[in-house]
Amino acid sequence: MTTQAPPARTPWKAVLGGSVGNMVEWYDWFVYASFATYFAASFFPKGDPTAQLLNTAGIFAVGFFMRPVGGWLLGRYADRKGRKAALTLTVTLMSGSALLIAIAPTYDSVGYFGAAVLLVARLMQGLSVGGEYAASATYLTEATPPGKRGFASSFQYVSMTAGQLVGLGLQIVLQRTMSEEALNSYGWRIPFIIGALAAAVVFYLRRNLLETEAYDEEAGDGAGHARGERGTLRQLMVYKREAALVIALTMGGTLAYYTYTTYLTKYLSNTAGLEKSTATLVSFCALFIFMCVQPLAGALSDRIGRRPLLITFGVGATLGTVPLMTALSGVNGFAGALALSLLGLIIVTGYTSINAVVKAEMFPTHVRALGVALPYAIANALFGGSAEYVALWFKKADIESGYYWYVAGCAAVSLVVYLFMRETRDAALTRRERGRHAADPVTARV
């Protein structure tokens, strides 16, 4: 028998509960990239700074290649044990990985063993984030009523960006209170210690979250799929077309996102020649405005649909990446760098503000977390996680403009998908919602 959701299960509590933990998860994830310029020399032999960054970027990319594994394991776990259980597990893994990085020994003391510890920590982070995206996307989508899901799910990137802003803000503070020598020596460990402690606090908070109505309906009344069938690859293959669409619609968006976020500070420093502190401040200001725009775009998608925003991103990224990145390479001050960086992020907003809800709306409850997690993690491993490494490779090969065309080309592929995919805004996620529809959009094919 279907029951009404209890009064305490309100959208705002769900958004707050899911977002705070997501912020800490992504703080720990992004702070690696933010502080890489300071700890790169600690784990690899002295020499070419670009080569050291390539090594740390390689380990950064390895974390992404663990995300499909994390997406599979933790997506399956979320579909079987619940969204709340998965959210609690992901933050536990992230806390442990941040602590490992904080105490990792340097190359001067133990040789490459320190880099091995760094690698293990990034593998753990990859597992954690691989499950975190799907668990939080599914939780935020399922816990919100129709007509508000675009707005609510946009807080996933609000919290992701907030985590990165906290990391960048801490970096700015440390840059202004510590010498360059101190930062390179031990100061870079501070953000990882903070991340480990914050994740431990979030573990307690997430234990008090309420499960979503959609999951309780599927798991609790005996009318849904048996537990052994929930979250399996066999069930996901029933929706293989949707899974393929998730990969295709993600590739351009995730590549553009990581280009204008994690790689931007290094690009402004290494290519445009701005001081590290100036490049960091540019990233901080641009990301803050970007974060504030996400709910506005998400709410807009609740009114006009998801596809118009995705198409706007696809057109903007396909046509605008090359001129934007070219212009950024020649900036010589804070104002110009901020304006161009913000323009790139506003274009990316068409993807980031709604990509989580679009993916969740494609799948039914019994395979929703896995359906979001695994294809998305694969796309991120191939395109998002490798973005910084590919960009630095093009730079080292002295053909840096080739990277701009690479980003534009991936965005063009995603644009084709946006043009022909179905609209997901009116998908019904529970039987109570489906009672108000003549057909069930969740199980319809694209």
N, C-alpha and C positions, 0 to 999 in steps of 0.2 A: 504493500500500500504506500502510495506516494505521500510524503508529509511536507508541510510547509517548512521553509527555512526558519530556524529560531531567530528571534529578534536581534540577538547579539551578532549574527552573521550579516553585518552591514558592509556595503561596498567600501566605505572610507576606512573601516578597520582593516579590511582585507588589503586595500592599497597600501596603507601604512605598514602593516605587518610584513607584507611581501617586499616592499620597497626598501625598508631599512636594512634588511639582511642582504638584499641585492646590492645596495650601495657598498657595503663592506666587502662583499665578494669581489666586486669590480675595482674597488680601491686596491685590494691586494693584487689583483691581476694586472692592472695598468701601472702600478707603481714600479713594477719591474722595468717597463719600458721607459718611464719617466726618469729613473735614476741610473739607467744603463750607462750613460756617458760618464758617470762617476765611479761605478764599480767594475767596468769592463777591464781596466788594467789590473784589478785585484785578483782575477781568476785566470789570466792568460799572460804569456811572456810579453815583456816590454817590446815596443816596436811601433808599427804603423797604427795610429788611432782608428783609422777606418777598418783595418783588419780586425782589431779588437772588438769594434762594434759589430762587425760581421759575425764574429764568434758568439757574442751575446745575443745578437738577433737570431742566429741559428737555434740557440737554446730556447729563445722566445717562440720561434716557429714550432719547435718540437712540442711545446705545451699545447699548441693548436692541434697537432696531429694526435694527441691523446684525447682531444675533445670528442671525436666519434666514438671512442671506447667509453668515455664517460657518458655520452649521450645515449648509447645503447644500454649500458648497465643501469644508470640512474633514471633514464626514461622508463625502462622496464620496471624499475623499483617504484617509480611514481605511479605508474598505472596499476601496479599490484598492491602496494602498501599505502598509497595515498600521497597527495601533493605535499601535505605537511611533513610527513616522514622524510620525503626526498629533500625538502628544503632544509631540514635540520641536518641531514647527513652531509649535504654539500658544504655547508658552512663549517662543519667539523673538519673536513678535509682541507679547506682553505686555511683554517687557523693553523693546522699542523705544518702546511707547506710554507706559510709566511715565517713561522718560527725557525724552520730549517734554513731559509735564506738568511735570516738575521744572525744565525750563529755559524754560518758556513766559513771554513778556514780559507785563507788566501793562497795564491800560487806560490808566493815567497816562503810560506811556512810548510806547505804539504804538497807542492806541485799541483798536478791536475786533479788531485782528490777533491779540492775545493770546487772545481768546475763540475765534478761528478755529483757532489751534494747539490749544487745549483740545478743540475739536470734533473735529479730525483724530485726536487721541490717543484720544478716546473711541470713534471709529469703528474704530480699530485694536483697541482693547480688546474691542469688540463682536464683531469677526471672531474674535478669539482665544478668547473665552469661549464663543462659539457653537459652536466645535469642541471646546473643552476638556471641556465637560460630557459630550458623547457619547463622546469618545475615552476619558475616564477611566471613565465608567459602563460602557462596553463592555469595557474592559480589565479592570476589577475583577471584573466578572461572569464573563467568559470564563476568567479565570485562576484561578478558585476552583471547587472541586468541588461537586457537588450537596449540599445539606444545610448548607452554610456560606455560600451566596451572599448571603443577607440580611444576615448579620453582616459579611461582607467589604465589600459595597457600601455599608454604612452609613458606612464610613470616608470616603466621598466628602463627606458633610456634616460628618463630624468634621474633615476637612482644610479644607473651606470655612469652617467656623466657627472653626477654629484660625487661619486666615488673617485673619479678621475680628478675632479676639481679639488677635492680634499688632498689628494696626493700632490697635485701641482701647487696648491697653496702651501702645503708643508715644505715643498721644495723651494718655493720663493722665500719662505721664512728662514730656512736653513742657509740659503744662498746669501742672505743678508745678515746672518748672525754667526756664520762660520766661515773660515777661510777656505779657499779652494783646496788647499792641502789637507785640511781636516775633513772636508767632505769626501775627498778621494780615499782617505785613510780609513775612517770609521763612521763618518756622518751619514753615509748612505744606508747604514744598518738601522737607523732610527725609525724610518717609516715602516719597515718590516716588523719591528717590535710592536709598534702601535697597531699595525694590522692584525697581528696575532692576538693581541689583547682584545681588540674590538670584535673580532670574530667569535671569541669566547663569550662575550656579552650577548651577541646576537643569537648564539646557540640557545641561551636561556629564553630569549624573547620568542624565538620561533617555536619553542615547545608549547607555547600558549596560543598558537594560532588555531582557528577552527577549520575543519575540513570543508571543502566546497560541496554545495548541494548536488552538483552533477556527479561528482565521484561517489558521494554517499548513496545516491540513487542507483548508480551502476553496481555498487558493491554490496549494498545493504539489504535489498528487498528480494533477492533471488531471481529477479526478472532479467537481470543483465547477463553479461558473459561470465562464464565460470572463471575463477581466479587463474586457473592454468592457461586460459586463452588470452587473458589480458596482458598487453604489453609485449607480445611475442612478435618475432620477425615474420612468422607465418601470417599473423593477422595484419601486420603492416603491409605485406605484399598484396593484400586485397586492395590497398590504397596506394599502389606503386606509382600511379600517375600523379597523385597529389604529392608523394614523396619526391618525385623527379621535379615537380614544379617548385617545391621548396628550395631545392638545390639551385635551380635556374634563376629564380627570382631573388635569391640571396647573393649570388656571386658578385654582381655589380654593386649592390648596396654595401656589403661588408667590406669590399675592397676600397670603395670610396670613403667609407667611414674611417677605416684605419689609416688611410692616407691623410685625411684632414684632422686626425686626432693623435694617435700614438706616434706617427712618423713626422708630424708637422714640426715639432720642436727641433728635431734633428735636422730636418730639411732647411729650416730657417737659419740654423746655426752653421751647418756644413756647406750649404749651397749658396744661400743668400748672404752669408757672412755676418749675420747679427750676433751679438754677444749672447751667451747661453741664458743669462738672466733676462734679457729683452725677449728672446724667443719664448721663454717659459711664460712670461707675463702676457705675451700675445696669445698664446694657447689658452691661458687661464681666462682671459676676458672673452675670447671668442666662444669658448666652451660654456661659460656662464650664460651668455645670451642664447646660445644653442639650446641649453637645458630649459630655459624659460619658454622657448617656442614650442617645445614638444607637446604639452597638453593642448595648446591652441590648435595645432595641426591634428592631433588625435580627435578633438571635439569636432573639428571640421569634417573629418572622415565619417563621423556618426551622422552627419547631415547630408553629405553629398556622395558618400561611398569611399571605399578604400582605393579602387583602381585609379581615379583621377589624381590622387596624390602620388601613387607609384609611377604613373605615366609622367607626371611633372618632373619627378626625380630622374627618371630614365632619359628624358629629353635633355634636361639640364646637364647631367653628368656626361652624356655622350658628346654633346656639342661644346660644353664649357670647360672640361677638364684640361685640355691642352693649353688654351689661352690663359686659364687661371694659374696653372702650375708654372707656365712660362713667365707670367707677370710676377708671381711670388719669388721666383729665382732672382729677380732683379730689384727687389725692394731694399730700401736703405734706411728705413725708420719704422718706428712703432705703428704710427697711424696707417700707413699704406699696408703693412703686413696684416694688421687687424682687419681692415676693410676687406681685403681679398680673402683672408682665411674665413671670415664670417660669411662671405658670399658662398664659398664652397660648402660650409656647414648648413646654410639655409637650404641649398639644393639637396643635400643629403637628408634633410628633415623629412622630405617626402617619402623616404624609405624608413628611416629610423622610428618615426612616431607611430607607425602602424604595422611594422613587419611582424611583430609578435602576435598581434591579434589576428592578422590575416592567416598565419600558419595554423594557429589554434582552431580557427573557424573552419578549416578544411577537413578536420578529422573528427570521428566520433569519440566518445568518452573513453572507451576501453583501450584505445590505442593513441589517444591524443598526445600524451607526453612523449612517448617514443616517436610518434610521427613528426612532432616538432623538433625533438632533440637530435635524432640521428642524421636526417638529411641536412639540417642546418649546420651541425657540427662538421659534416663532411665538406660542405661548401666553405665554412670558415677555415678548415685545415688547408684546403687547396688555395683559397684566395685571400682571406683575411689574415691568417697567421703568417703567410708567406709575404705579405705586402711589404713590410719593412726590409726583409732580406732581399727581395727582388729589386726594390728601389735602390738599395745600397750596391747590389750587384751591377745594375745599370750605371750607377755613378762611378764605381771602380773601373768599369769597362770604358768610361768616358763617352757613354751614349745615354746620358741621363734622360734626355727627352723621350727615349724609347719607352720609359716607364709611364709617361703621361698618356701615350697612345695605348698602352696596355690597359690602363684603367678605363679609358674611354671605350675601348673595344669590349671589355667585360660588361660595362654599363649598357652598351648597345644590345648585347645578347639578352640581358634582363629586360630591357625595354620591349623586345619582341614578345616576351612572356607576359608582361603587363598588358599589352595591347589585346591579347587573345584569352587571358584567363577570365574566369567568371567572377562576379562580384560576390563577396562573402559577408557583407554587412548584416544581412538578415538571417544568418544561420541560427538555428535553434539548438541549444545545447542541452536542454532537459526536456522531459516529456511534458512538463507543465508549459514550457514555451512552445513546444511543437503542437500543443492543443490549440494554439492561436494561429497556426499556419495550415494551409491545405495540404502542403507537402513538407517533407523533412529536408531542408537544404543541406544539412550536415552530410547526409549519405549520398547526395547527388554528385555526379561526376562533373569535373570541370569541362 
